[in-house]
Amino acid sequence: MDLGISGRKAIVCASSEGLGKGCALALAQAGCEVIVNARTQATVDATVAEIAAATGANVTGVAADVGAHEGQKALLSACPTPDILVNNNGGPPRRSYAELTRDDMINGVVQNMITPIELIQSVAEGMAERNFGRIVNITSLSVLMPIEGLDLSSGARAGLTAFLAGVRPIYASRNVTMNNLLPGKMDTKRLRGGLEAGAKASGKSFDEVAQAQKDEIPAKRFGTAEEFGNTCAFLCSGYAGYITGQNILMDGGLFPHSF
């Protein structure tokens, strides 16, 4: 399916692996010029080479910490006029709220709330002037359903969601959309790390712990970065201009709700 975004320029933050990489790959497959980002140059180079070889797309790597002003400047220097921005960043490690220090909380809010807002501030007006913009924020199922030990991540991402609720109407009439993708249990390194920790703590095997979690999901499996990326690409497509302000939950039916 032609998504109508061939030739568009896309910045995908934290995209060397996992869900960010899935989004970068899907946008490259749609014909976009993609900026791939990670903190280390070797990781960036490997991902750029992989996506370029798989898609033939124009893929550029930027090794930078997107949470730092210098990192944001590096991304925008590589792509001053993006048509698409996918906000993504690693969340704080799982930890009891009672153990969080003030610095921990400030860092978590900077990474998962302030950083995406700063990037949107940098690109939204230009998108509006060009009459095309797609902004997708990767948040989490935990915005809707508390997950033990992820209180800081949940709070920061929920804050981003609430903050942008007042921003997105400013741009909707100029074909700039802002949506959130909420992953549930996706087959990523972060999930596998949690499963390994659970196996160690319980004395069970990795496969036993993984299967128990899959059994809790109506779809009976974990999600993939590929299907996540394809959903992101559709939200960035020419067909999604009437979709804005939505929280798109990708959890295989794990979160029980009627509306």
C-alpha positions as CSV (number, residue, x, y, z in Angstrom):
1,M,0.0,0.0,0.0
2,D,1.4,3.4,-1.0
3,L,1.1,5.6,2.1
4,G,1.5,8.8,0.2
5,I,4.6,9.9,2.1
6,S,7.4,8.9,-0.3
7,G,10.1,11.6,-0.2
8,R,9.0,12.9,3.1
9,K,11.6,13.5,5.8
10,A,11.3,11.7,9.1
11,I,13.2,12.0,12.4
12,V,12.8,8.9,14.5
13,C,14.3,9.3,18.0
14,A,16.0,6.4,19.8
15,S,15.6,4.2,16.7
16,S,18.6,1.8,16.6
17,E,16.6,-1.1,18.1
18,G,13.2,-2.1,19.4
19,L,10.1,-0.1,18.7
20,G,12.0,2.9,17.4
21,K,13.8,0.8,14.9
22,G,10.5,-0.8,13.8
23,C,9.1,2.7,13.1
24,A,12.3,3.8,11.2
25,L,12.2,0.7,9.1
26,A,8.5,1.1,8.2
27,L,8.9,4.7,7.3
28,A,11.9,3.8,5.1
29,Q,9.8,1.1,3.4
30,A,7.2,3.8,2.7
31,G,9.8,5.9,0.9
32,C,10.7,8.4,3.5
33,E,14.1,9.8,4.1
34,V,14.8,8.7,7.6
35,I,17.1,10.0,10.4
36,V,18.1,7.2,12.7
37,N,19.2,8.1,16.2
38,A,21.0,6.4,19.1
39,R,23.7,7.4,21.6
40,T,26.6,5.4,20.2
41,Q,28.0,5.8,16.7
42,A,28.7,2.1,16.1
43,T,25.1,1.3,16.9
44,V,23.8,4.0,14.6
45,D,26.0,3.0,11.8
46,A,24.9,-0.6,12.0
47,T,21.2,0.3,12.0
48,V,21.6,2.8,9.1
49,A,23.3,0.1,7.0
50,E,20.7,-2.5,7.8
51,I,17.7,-0.3,7.0
52,A,19.3,1.2,3.9
53,A,20.1,-2.3,2.6
54,A,16.6,-3.6,3.3
55,T,14.7,-0.7,1.7
56,G,17.0,1.3,-0.6
57,A,15.9,4.4,1.3
58,N,18.0,7.4,2.1
59,V,18.9,6.8,5.7
60,T,21.1,9.1,7.8
61,G,22.4,8.4,11.3
62,V,22.9,10.8,14.2
63,A,24.7,9.6,17.3
64,A,23.4,11.8,20.1
65,D,21.4,11.8,23.3
66,V,18.1,13.2,22.3
67,G,17.4,14.2,25.9
68,A,20.2,16.8,25.7
69,H,20.0,20.1,23.9
70,E,23.1,19.3,22.0
71,G,21.6,16.0,20.8
72,Q,18.4,17.8,19.7
73,K,20.5,20.3,17.8
74,A,22.3,17.5,16.0
75,L,19.1,15.9,14.9
76,L,17.7,19.1,13.6
77,S,20.9,20.0,11.9
78,A,20.8,16.7,10.0
79,C,17.1,17.3,9.1
80,P,16.1,21.0,9.6
81,T,12.7,20.6,7.9
82,P,11.2,17.3,9.0
83,D,7.7,16.3,7.9
84,I,7.5,13.5,10.4
85,L,8.7,13.3,14.0
86,V,8.5,10.1,16.0
87,N,9.3,10.9,19.7
88,N,10.8,8.0,21.5
89,N,13.2,7.6,24.4
90,G,14.1,5.0,26.9
91,G,12.1,5.0,30.1
92,P,13.4,5.0,33.6
93,P,14.4,1.5,35.0
94,R,11.8,-0.4,37.0
95,R,12.0,0.8,40.6
96,S,9.8,1.2,43.6
97,Y,8.5,4.8,43.9
98,A,9.9,4.9,47.5
99,E,13.4,4.5,46.2
100,L,13.2,7.4,43.7
101,T,15.4,10.5,44.4
102,R,14.6,14.0,43.4
103,D,17.2,13.7,40.6
104,D,15.7,10.4,39.4
105,M,12.3,12.1,39.1
106,I,13.7,15.1,37.3
107,N,15.6,13.0,34.9
108,G,12.6,10.8,34.2
109,V,10.4,13.8,33.4
110,V,13.1,15.4,31.2
111,Q,13.5,12.2,29.2
112,N,9.9,11.2,28.7
113,M,8.0,14.5,28.9
114,I,10.2,17.6,28.4
115,T,12.3,16.2,25.6
116,P,9.4,15.4,23.2
117,I,7.8,18.8,24.0
118,E,11.0,20.6,23.1
119,L,11.3,18.7,19.8
120,I,7.7,19.5,19.0
121,Q,8.4,23.2,19.8
122,S,11.2,23.0,17.3
123,V,9.4,21.5,14.4
124,A,5.6,22.1,14.6
125,E,5.5,25.6,13.2
126,G,7.6,24.6,10.2
127,M,5.3,21.7,9.5
128,A,2.3,24.0,9.7
129,E,3.8,26.5,7.3
130,R,4.4,23.6,4.8
131,N,0.9,22.3,5.5
132,F,2.0,18.8,6.4
133,G,3.2,17.3,9.6
134,R,2.9,14.0,11.5
135,I,4.0,13.7,15.1
136,V,3.8,10.4,16.8
137,N,4.8,10.0,20.5
138,I,5.7,6.5,21.7
139,T,4.3,6.4,25.3
140,S,3.1,3.3,27.1
141,L,0.2,1.1,28.1
142,S,1.1,2.2,31.7
143,V,-0.4,5.7,30.9
144,L,-3.7,3.9,31.1
145,M,-3.0,0.9,33.3
146,P,-0.5,1.2,36.2
147,I,2.4,-1.2,36.1
148,E,4.3,-1.9,39.2
149,G,7.7,-0.1,39.3
150,L,7.0,2.1,36.3
151,D,5.4,5.0,38.2
152,L,7.9,7.5,37.1
153,S,7.7,6.5,33.4
154,S,3.9,6.4,33.6
155,G,3.7,9.8,35.2
156,A,6.0,11.5,32.8
157,R,4.3,10.0,29.7
158,A,0.9,10.8,31.1
159,G,2.1,14.4,31.6
160,L,3.2,14.5,28.0
161,T,-0.2,13.2,26.9
162,A,-2.1,15.9,29.0
163,F,0.3,18.7,27.9
164,L,-0.2,18.0,24.2
165,A,-4.0,17.9,24.6
166,G,-4.0,21.7,24.6
167,V,-1.3,22.0,21.8
168,R,-2.6,19.8,19.0
169,P,-5.8,21.8,18.3
170,I,-3.5,24.7,17.3
171,Y,-2.2,22.8,14.3
172,A,-5.0,20.5,13.3
173,S,-6.4,22.9,10.6
174,R,-2.9,23.1,9.0
175,N,-2.6,19.3,8.4
176,V,-0.3,18.7,11.4
177,T,-1.4,15.8,13.6
178,M,-0.2,14.6,17.0
179,N,-1.0,11.1,18.2
180,N,0.3,8.7,20.8
181,L,1.2,5.0,20.3
182,L,0.9,3.0,23.5
183,P,2.7,-0.3,23.4
184,G,1.8,-3.1,25.7
185,K,4.0,-6.2,26.0
186,M,6.1,-6.0,22.9
187,D,8.9,-8.4,22.1
188,T,11.8,-6.1,22.8
189,K,15.1,-6.2,24.7
190,R,13.5,-4.3,27.5
191,L,10.7,-6.9,27.9
192,R,13.2,-9.7,27.6
193,G,15.3,-8.2,30.4
194,G,12.2,-8.0,32.6
195,L,11.4,-11.7,31.9
196,E,14.9,-12.7,32.7
197,A,14.7,-10.9,36.0
198,G,11.4,-12.5,36.7
199,A,12.8,-15.9,36.0
200,K,15.7,-15.4,38.2
201,A,13.6,-14.1,41.1
202,S,11.0,-16.9,40.8
203,G,13.3,-19.8,40.1
204,K,11.3,-20.6,37.0
205,S,12.7,-20.8,33.4
206,F,12.6,-17.9,31.0
207,D,10.1,-19.7,28.8
208,E,7.8,-20.4,31.8
209,V,7.7,-16.8,32.8
210,A,7.2,-15.6,29.2
211,Q,4.4,-18.1,28.6
212,A,2.6,-17.0,31.8
213,Q,2.7,-13.4,30.6
214,K,1.5,-14.4,27.1
215,D,-1.4,-16.3,28.7
216,E,-2.6,-13.0,30.3
217,I,-2.9,-11.4,26.9
218,P,-6.1,-12.2,24.9
219,A,-4.0,-12.4,21.7
220,K,-1.8,-15.0,23.5
221,R,1.5,-13.5,22.2
222,F,3.7,-10.5,22.5
223,G,3.6,-7.8,19.9
224,T,6.4,-7.2,17.4
225,A,8.4,-4.1,16.4
226,E,7.4,-4.7,12.8
227,E,3.6,-4.4,13.4
228,F,4.2,-1.5,15.8
229,G,6.2,0.3,13.1
230,N,3.6,-0.3,10.4
231,T,1.0,1.3,12.7
232,C,3.2,4.3,13.2
233,A,3.8,4.6,9.5
234,F,0.0,4.6,8.8
235,L,-0.4,7.4,11.4
236,C,2.3,9.3,9.5
237,S,0.6,8.7,6.1
238,G,-1.3,10.9,3.8
239,Y,-4.4,8.9,4.8
240,A,-4.3,9.8,8.5
241,G,-4.8,13.6,8.3
242,Y,-8.1,13.3,10.1
243,I,-6.7,11.4,13.0
244,T,-5.3,13.6,15.7
245,G,-5.2,13.5,19.5
246,Q,-5.6,9.8,19.7
247,N,-4.0,7.3,22.1
248,I,-3.6,4.2,19.9
249,L,-3.3,1.2,22.3
250,M,-1.3,-1.8,21.0
251,D,-1.5,-4.4,23.7
252,G,-3.2,-7.5,22.2
253,G,-6.3,-6.7,24.3
254,L,-4.5,-6.8,27.6
255,F,-6.1,-3.6,29.0
256,P,-9.8,-4.4,29.7
257,H,-12.1,-1.6,28.7
258,S,-15.3,-0.8,26.9
259,F,-14.6,2.7,25.6
